Amino acid sequence: MWGRTRASPHIKTFARYSNDYKKLYWFLLTSANLSKAAWGSFEKNETQYHILSYEIGVLFIPSIMNEEKYFFELNESEPDFLVPYDLPPTKYADKDKPWLVDYLLNI
């Protein structure tokens, strides 16, 4: 089993929830990375900006989708918005280890 069946999806999510996770104020679904390649850098004595990869994302804002709402309701019976993971998020345990691509190279 190689290829996409063993690869994690190349998506990232950022969100702003209420403290009780019952309201969602905004949600960003993106492929954007926080790497130098994604953000780019100045080159040639800062005369040009070089970007190695382009990313895309979608920002969901409740008031744009429904002018009368400033948040999405996340109730269990009929949520206004479905997030791709369980809430509240599960905290990492001391025994958890970060996933590294180097692991796949050594199997």
HELIX and SHEET records of a PDB file:
HELIX    1   1 GLY A    3  ARG A    6  5                                   4    
HELIX    2   2 LYS A   36  TRP A   39  1                                   4    
HELIX    3   3 PRO A   62  MET A   65  1                                   4    
HELIX    4   4 VAL A  101  LEU A  105  1                                   5    
SHEET    1   A 3 LYS A  12  TYR A  17  0                                        
SHEET    2   A 3 LYS A  23  THR A  30 -1                                        
SHEET    3   A 3 GLY A  57  PHE A  60 -1                                        
SHEET    1   B 3 LYS A  12  TYR A  17  0                                        
SHEET    2   B 3 LYS A  23  THR A  30 -1                                        
SHEET    3   B 3 PHE A  72  GLU A  73 -1                                        
SHEET    1   C 2 SER A  41  GLU A  43  0                                        
SHEET    2   C 2 GLN A  48  HIS A  50 -1                                        
END                                                                             
